[in-house]
Amino acid sequence: MGSVSAGAGFKYSLASDDDGRDFWGFARDARGLFCVSEDGFRQVDLLGCVPSGGLLAALDHVGSHRARPGNADLALLDAEGVEMGSYFVNDVAPIAAEASALGAGLVDVTVQLWCDQMLPGSDWMWELLRTGQLNRKGLWHPLDQQGRRAWLSVALWSSEYRRRGKGADVAPGRVFVLDGQQVHDVDSFYCAIGEAVNGPGGYFGWNLDALHDCLRGGWGAAPPFTLEWRYAEVARSRLAKRRAVRGDPATLFELILHILAEHDVEVVLV
């Protein structure tokens, strides 16, 4: 998986979701993928594109109903052309094409598509990962609430890529350190615990159900392990929102501690 692929030098690739053998081509860049979109519908410019398969065939019918190759998997590639993660996109429809300034024989293709998973701000984290700059902790600290949500989404979609070549989980009994000073809301808690367990850009859940799933193993660490939660009282005060669970109200902080204890995680509040 670490070898240079045919996609080296490109940032994106497309392949039909209906038939994975129908490869639609590469693009050097894109505009409009991570724009604000209330309903998930967006218009995207695939820049420096090498169209192939169903996408190439659709370009001969731009402006007609035949220019709809269908649904696709849009993959994000690292500098060597290796897939870092992908999004499912619906109803891809080319609406324009012209020669690209990015290279001889390349085409800029404008498509309409639907996807509600490409959150605004995600492109920044993908670029950090692609260029090898996602290499230190705390890069998410300055982000606002929307940015933290986007960070978590990329952490999830890229988790398999980031753990390539490693075992599913580290050896039992590890001690992970969580910085409670950086927990301002529930999303920042997930950013912090993902980083504590899996390093910069790491994922370890982005809601309570996902935290349960991660604690079952296969996401970097499986219990038993110890979580040293520093500045825990700071986090407690910021995770004070109450939620009803089986009729009994509990704060988010209490729910998180309960889930961790339920999965045999020793939490040391410091």
C-alpha positions as a LaTeX table, in Angstrom:
\begin{tabular}{lrrr}
\hline
Residue & $x$ (\AA) & $y$ (\AA) & $z$ (\AA) \\
\hline
Met1 & 0.00 & 0.00 & 0.00 \\
Gly2 & 2.94 & 2.35 & 0.46 \\
Ser3 & 4.30 & 2.01 & $-3.12$ \\
Val4 & 3.95 & 4.77 & $-5.71$ \\
Ser5 & 0.75 & 4.28 & $-7.69$ \\
Ala6 & $-0.57$ & 5.50 & $-11.04$ \\
Gly7 & $-2.20$ & 8.35 & $-9.13$ \\
Ala8 & 1.06 & 9.97 & $-8.02$ \\
Gly9 & 0.84 & 13.72 & $-8.54$ \\
Phe10 & $-2.96$ & 13.71 & $-8.38$ \\
Lys11 & $-5.08$ & 14.62 & $-5.35$ \\
Tyr12 & $-8.32$ & 12.84 & $-6.25$ \\
Ser13 & $-9.66$ & 9.81 & $-8.07$ \\
Leu14 & $-13.16$ & 8.71 & $-8.98$ \\
Ala15 & $-14.57$ & 5.24 & $-9.53$ \\
Ser16 & $-18.11$ & 4.05 & $-10.07$ \\
Asp17 & $-19.83$ & 2.83 & $-6.92$ \\
Asp18 & $-22.00$ & 0.51 & $-9.00$ \\
Asp19 & $-19.02$ & $-1.27$ & $-10.50$ \\
Gly20 & $-15.64$ & $-0.76$ & $-8.83$ \\
Arg21 & $-13.96$ & $-1.89$ & $-12.06$ \\
Asp22 & $-15.29$ & 1.21 & $-13.85$ \\
Phe23 & $-12.54$ & 3.71 & $-13.01$ \\
Trp24 & $-13.46$ & 7.30 & $-13.88$ \\
Gly25 & $-10.02$ & 8.90 & $-13.64$ \\
Phe26 & $-7.80$ & 11.25 & $-11.66$ \\
Ala27 & $-7.80$ & 14.99 & $-10.92$ \\
Arg28 & $-4.88$ & 17.17 & $-9.86$ \\
Asp29 & $-7.11$ & 19.45 & $-7.80$ \\
Ala30 & $-10.73$ & 20.40 & $-7.16$ \\
Arg31 & $-12.81$ & 23.46 & $-6.33$ \\
Gly32 & $-16.11$ & 23.36 & $-4.47$ \\
Leu33 & $-15.80$ & 19.99 & $-2.74$ \\
Phe34 & $-15.78$ & 21.34 & 0.80 \\
Cys35 & $-18.01$ & 24.38 & 0.36 \\
Val36 & $-20.94$ & 25.25 & 2.63 \\
Ser37 & $-23.95$ & 23.24 & 1.46 \\
Glu38 & $-27.13$ & 23.01 & 3.50 \\
Asp39 & $-28.61$ & 20.14 & 1.48 \\
Gly40 & $-25.40$ & 18.38 & 0.37 \\
Phe41 & $-25.80$ & 19.43 & $-3.28$ \\
Arg42 & $-22.74$ & 21.12 & $-4.76$ \\
Gln43 & $-21.06$ & 22.07 & $-8.02$ \\
Val44 & $-17.44$ & 20.92 & $-8.24$ \\
Asp45 & $-14.63$ & 21.74 & $-10.67$ \\
Leu46 & $-12.31$ & 18.77 & $-11.13$ \\
Leu47 & $-9.12$ & 20.49 & $-12.28$ \\
Gly48 & $-6.40$ & 18.82 & $-14.34$ \\
Cys49 & $-8.55$ & 15.77 & $-14.86$ \\
Val50 & $-7.74$ & 12.58 & $-16.77$ \\
Pro51 & $-11.28$ & 11.29 & $-17.40$ \\
Ser52 & $-11.81$ & 7.61 & $-18.01$ \\
Gly53 & $-14.57$ & 4.99 & $-18.14$ \\
Gly54 & $-18.08$ & 6.19 & $-17.41$ \\
Leu55 & $-17.02$ & 9.78 & $-16.78$ \\
Leu56 & $-15.23$ & 10.02 & $-20.14$ \\
Ala57 & $-18.27$ & 8.56 & $-21.91$ \\
Ala58 & $-20.55$ & 11.05 & $-20.17$ \\
Leu59 & $-18.50$ & 13.99 & $-21.48$ \\
Asp60 & $-19.75$ & 13.18 & $-24.99$ \\
His61 & $-23.30$ & 13.86 & $-23.80$ \\
Val62 & $-22.94$ & 17.00 & $-21.66$ \\
Gly63 & $-26.30$ & 18.76 & $-21.54$ \\
Ser64 & $-28.39$ & 15.62 & $-21.91$ \\
His65 & $-29.75$ & 13.03 & $-19.48$ \\
Arg66 & $-27.10$ & 10.60 & $-20.78$ \\
Ala67 & $-24.41$ & 12.70 & $-19.07$ \\
Arg68 & $-25.12$ & 11.08 & $-15.71$ \\
Pro69 & $-22.66$ & 8.25 & $-15.07$ \\
Gly70 & $-24.19$ & 7.67 & $-11.61$ \\
Asn71 & $-22.85$ & 7.35 & $-8.07$ \\
Ala72 & $-19.14$ & 7.18 & $-7.25$ \\
Asp73 & $-16.46$ & 6.86 & $-4.62$ \\
Leu74 & $-14.31$ & 9.98 & $-4.57$ \\
Ala75 & $-10.92$ & 9.14 & $-3.07$ \\
Leu76 & $-8.33$ & 11.55 & $-1.67$ \\
Leu77 & $-4.75$ & 10.60 & $-2.54$ \\
Asp78 & $-1.44$ & 11.21 & $-0.81$ \\
Ala79 & 1.68 & 12.48 & $-2.58$ \\
Glu80 & 2.44 & 8.96 & $-3.85$ \\
Gly81 & $-1.07$ & 8.37 & $-5.16$ \\
Val82 & $-2.14$ & 6.12 & $-2.26$ \\
Glu83 & $-5.75$ & 6.47 & $-1.12$ \\
Met84 & $-6.06$ & 8.22 & 2.26 \\
Gly85 & $-9.85$ & 7.99 & 2.48 \\
Ser86 & $-12.94$ & 8.41 & 0.34 \\
Tyr87 & $-16.45$ & 9.82 & 0.20 \\
Phe88 & $-19.54$ & 8.34 & $-1.41$ \\
Val89 & $-21.00$ & 10.89 & $-3.85$ \\
Asn90 & $-24.44$ & 10.64 & $-5.44$ \\
Asp91 & $-25.71$ & 11.50 & $-8.90$ \\
Val92 & $-22.49$ & 12.74 & $-10.49$ \\
Ala93 & $-23.41$ & 14.73 & $-13.60$ \\
Pro94 & $-20.82$ & 16.50 & $-15.81$ \\
Ile95 & $-22.10$ & 19.88 & $-17.01$ \\
Ala96 & $-19.00$ & 21.37 & $-18.68$ \\
Ala97 & $-15.47$ & 20.49 & $-19.80$ \\
Glu98 & $-12.56$ & 22.46 & $-21.19$ \\
Ala99 & $-8.83$ & 22.14 & $-21.69$ \\
Ser100 & $-6.92$ & 22.57 & $-18.44$ \\
Ala101 & $-4.09$ & 24.97 & $-17.72$ \\
Leu102 & $-2.56$ & 22.34 & $-15.41$ \\
Gly103 & $-1.01$ & 20.27 & $-18.19$ \\
Ala104 & $-1.17$ & 19.17 & $-21.81$ \\
Gly105 & $-3.97$ & 16.69 & $-22.42$ \\
Leu106 & $-5.66$ & 17.43 & $-19.08$ \\
Val107 & $-9.27$ & 18.58 & $-18.82$ \\
Asp108 & $-11.12$ & 20.71 & $-16.28$ \\
Val109 & $-14.48$ & 19.01 & $-15.73$ \\
Thr110 & $-17.35$ & 20.70 & $-13.89$ \\
Val111 & $-19.74$ & 18.24 & $-12.26$ \\
Gln112 & $-22.81$ & 18.44 & $-10.08$ \\
Leu113 & $-23.03$ & 15.91 & $-7.27$ \\
Trp114 & $-24.55$ & 15.31 & $-3.86$ \\
Cys115 & $-22.65$ & 14.46 & $-0.67$ \\
Asp116 & $-23.44$ & 15.49 & 2.91 \\
Gln117 & $-20.19$ & 14.16 & 4.42 \\
Met118 & $-17.66$ & 16.62 & 2.98 \\
Leu119 & $-17.75$ & 19.21 & 5.74 \\
Pro120 & $-16.39$ & 22.75 & 5.25 \\
Gly121 & $-12.84$ & 22.97 & 6.58 \\
Ser122 & $-12.04$ & 19.30 & 5.96 \\
Asp123 & $-9.75$ & 20.10 & 3.03 \\
Trp124 & $-7.24$ & 21.72 & 5.40 \\
Met125 & $-6.77$ & 18.52 & 7.40 \\
Trp126 & $-6.62$ & 16.36 & 4.27 \\
Glu127 & $-3.84$ & 18.60 & 2.95 \\
Leu128 & $-1.92$ & 18.32 & 6.24 \\
Leu129 & $-2.16$ & 14.54 & 5.95 \\
Arg130 & $-1.25$ & 14.52 & 2.27 \\
Thr131 & 1.87 & 16.65 & 2.75 \\
Gly132 & 3.09 & 14.92 & 5.91 \\
Gln133 & 2.40 & 17.95 & 8.12 \\
Leu134 & $-0.07$ & 16.18 & 10.39 \\
Asn135 & 2.89 & 15.32 & 12.58 \\
Arg136 & 2.38 & 17.03 & 15.93 \\
Lys137 & $-0.30$ & 17.23 & 18.55 \\
Gly138 & $-2.50$ & 20.25 & 19.10 \\
Leu139 & $-3.06$ & 21.34 & 15.50 \\
Trp140 & $-6.82$ & 21.23 & 16.11 \\
His141 & $-6.70$ & 23.49 & 19.20 \\
Pro142 & $-7.42$ & 26.82 & 17.38 \\
Leu143 & $-10.44$ & 25.42 & 15.50 \\
Asp144 & $-13.97$ & 26.62 & 16.17 \\
Gln145 & $-16.89$ & 24.23 & 16.69 \\
Gln146 & $-17.48$ & 23.74 & 12.96 \\
Gly147 & $-13.77$ & 23.17 & 12.41 \\
Arg148 & $-13.59$ & 20.58 & 15.17 \\
Arg149 & $-16.48$ & 18.68 & 13.62 \\
Ala150 & $-14.71$ & 18.70 & 10.26 \\
Trp151 & $-11.49$ & 17.55 & 11.97 \\
Leu152 & $-13.30$ & 14.59 & 13.51 \\
Ser153 & $-14.84$ & 13.61 & 10.19 \\
Val154 & $-11.43$ & 13.47 & 8.48 \\
Ala155 & $-9.96$ & 11.63 & 11.48 \\
Leu156 & $-12.64$ & 8.98 & 10.96 \\
Trp157 & $-12.41$ & 8.68 & 7.15 \\
Ser158 & $-8.58$ & 8.55 & 7.25 \\
Ser159 & $-8.20$ & 6.24 & 10.25 \\
Glu160 & $-7.45$ & 3.10 & 8.25 \\
Tyr161 & $-4.83$ & 4.93 & 6.16 \\
Arg162 & $-3.13$ & 6.38 & 9.24 \\
Arg163 & $-2.91$ & 2.96 & 10.92 \\
Arg164 & $-1.61$ & 1.12 & 7.85 \\
Gly165 & 1.30 & $-1.16$ & 8.61 \\
Lys166 & 0.37 & $-1.26$ & 12.28 \\
Gly167 & $-1.62$ & $-3.77$ & 14.29 \\
Ala168 & $-5.26$ & $-3.00$ & 14.98 \\
Asp169 & $-4.51$ & $-2.14$ & 18.61 \\
Val170 & $-1.49$ & $-1.43$ & 20.80 \\
Ala171 & $-0.63$ & $-3.93$ & 23.52 \\
Pro172 & $-3.01$ & $-3.93$ & 26.53 \\
Gly173 & $-2.07$ & $-2.03$ & 29.66 \\
Arg174 & $-0.93$ & 1.22 & 28.02 \\
Val175 & $-1.36$ & 4.59 & 29.74 \\
Phe176 & $-2.84$ & 7.35 & 27.57 \\
Val177 & $-2.79$ & 10.98 & 28.68 \\
Leu178 & $-5.79$ & 13.22 & 27.96 \\
Asp179 & $-5.45$ & 16.99 & 28.42 \\
Gly180 & $-8.67$ & 18.30 & 29.98 \\
Gln181 & $-7.67$ & 21.92 & 29.41 \\
Gln182 & $-8.41$ & 21.46 & 25.71 \\
Val183 & $-11.91$ & 20.07 & 26.31 \\
His184 & $-14.28$ & 22.96 & 25.61 \\
Asp185 & $-17.26$ & 20.92 & 24.40 \\
Val186 & $-18.08$ & 17.34 & 23.48 \\
Asp187 & $-16.44$ & 17.56 & 20.04 \\
Ser188 & $-13.17$ & 18.81 & 21.53 \\
Phe189 & $-13.30$ & 15.86 & 23.94 \\
Tyr190 & $-13.36$ & 13.47 & 20.96 \\
Cys191 & $-10.54$ & 15.39 & 19.26 \\
Ala192 & $-8.52$ & 15.12 & 22.48 \\
Ile193 & $-9.13$ & 11.43 & 23.16 \\
Gly194 & $-8.48$ & 10.56 & 19.50 \\
Glu195 & $-5.13$ & 12.33 & 19.72 \\
Ala196 & $-4.33$ & 10.77 & 23.11 \\
Val197 & $-4.88$ & 7.24 & 21.83 \\
Asn198 & $-3.83$ & 7.44 & 18.18 \\
Gly199 & $-1.55$ & 10.47 & 17.92 \\
Pro200 & $-1.94$ & 13.62 & 15.79 \\
Gly201 & $-5.17$ & 13.50 & 13.79 \\
Gly202 & $-6.20$ & 10.30 & 15.56 \\
Tyr203 & $-9.77$ & 9.03 & 15.85 \\
Phe204 & $-11.37$ & 7.32 & 18.82 \\
Gly205 & $-15.05$ & 8.09 & 18.38 \\
Trp206 & $-17.10$ & 11.20 & 17.61 \\
Asn207 & $-20.25$ & 10.45 & 19.59 \\
Leu208 & $-21.13$ & 8.20 & 22.52 \\
Asp209 & $-22.13$ & 5.23 & 20.34 \\
Ala210 & $-18.88$ & 5.51 & 18.36 \\
Leu211 & $-16.89$ & 5.66 & 21.62 \\
His212 & $-18.58$ & 2.38 & 22.64 \\
Asp213 & $-17.55$ & 0.85 & 19.29 \\
Cys214 & $-13.92$ & 2.01 & 19.56 \\
Leu215 & $-13.67$ & 0.52 & 23.06 \\
Arg216 & $-14.58$ & $-2.88$ & 21.64 \\
Gly217 & $-11.20$ & $-2.92$ & 19.86 \\
Gly218 & $-9.84$ & $-2.44$ & 16.38 \\
Trp219 & $-9.46$ & 1.35 & 16.59 \\
Gly220 & $-5.96$ & 1.69 & 18.04 \\
Ala221 & $-6.44$ & 0.48 & 21.61 \\
Ala222 & $-8.54$ & $-2.17$ & 23.30 \\
Pro223 & $-9.11$ & $-2.35$ & 27.06 \\
Pro224 & $-7.74$ & $-2.91$ & 29.55 \\
Phe225 & $-5.79$ & 0.35 & 29.50 \\
Thr226 & $-5.45$ & 3.44 & 31.66 \\
Leu227 & $-6.59$ & 6.93 & 30.75 \\
Glu228 & $-4.84$ & 9.63 & 32.77 \\
Trp229 & $-7.26$ & 12.55 & 32.48 \\
Arg230 & $-5.36$ & 15.69 & 33.44 \\
Tyr231 & $-7.25$ & 18.87 & 34.39 \\
Ala232 & $-10.31$ & 16.65 & 34.69 \\
Glu233 & $-12.24$ & 19.23 & 36.71 \\
Val234 & $-11.87$ & 21.72 & 33.87 \\
Ala235 & $-13.37$ & 19.16 & 31.49 \\
Arg236 & $-16.10$ & 18.28 & 34.03 \\
Ser237 & $-17.26$ & 21.92 & 34.15 \\
Arg238 & $-17.43$ & 22.10 & 30.35 \\
Leu239 & $-19.20$ & 18.76 & 29.86 \\
Ala240 & $-21.97$ & 19.61 & 32.32 \\
Lys241 & $-24.87$ & 19.36 & 29.87 \\
Arg242 & $-27.35$ & 16.76 & 31.10 \\
Arg243 & $-28.85$ & 13.98 & 29.03 \\
Ala244 & $-31.52$ & 11.51 & 30.04 \\
Val245 & $-30.32$ & 7.90 & 29.99 \\
Arg246 & $-32.87$ & 5.24 & 30.96 \\
Gly247 & $-34.87$ & 7.99 & 32.60 \\
Asp248 & $-32.01$ & 9.24 & 34.78 \\
Pro249 & $-30.32$ & 12.55 & 33.87 \\
Ala250 & $-26.53$ & 12.51 & 33.77 \\
Thr251 & $-23.93$ & 14.98 & 32.56 \\
Leu252 & $-21.86$ & 14.23 & 29.48 \\
Phe253 & $-18.81$ & 13.95 & 31.73 \\
Glu254 & $-20.56$ & 11.32 & 33.86 \\
Leu255 & $-21.74$ & 9.41 & 30.79 \\
Ile256 & $-18.22$ & 9.31 & 29.35 \\
Leu257 & $-16.80$ & 8.03 & 32.65 \\
His258 & $-19.54$ & 5.40 & 32.80 \\
Ile259 & $-18.80$ & 4.16 & 29.27 \\
Leu260 & $-15.06$ & 3.99 & 29.96 \\
Ala261 & $-15.61$ & 2.07 & 33.22 \\
Glu262 & $-18.07$ & $-0.26$ & 31.50 \\
His263 & $-15.31$ & $-1.25$ & 29.09 \\
Asp264 & $-12.66$ & $-1.86$ & 31.75 \\
Val265 & $-10.76$ & 1.39 & 31.25 \\
Glu266 & $-9.12$ & 2.71 & 34.42 \\
Val267 & $-9.57$ & 6.47 & 34.49 \\
Val268 & $-7.23$ & 8.47 & 36.69 \\
Leu269 & $-8.61$ & 11.96 & 37.26 \\
Val270 & $-5.74$ & 14.39 & 37.86 \\
\hline
\end{tabular}
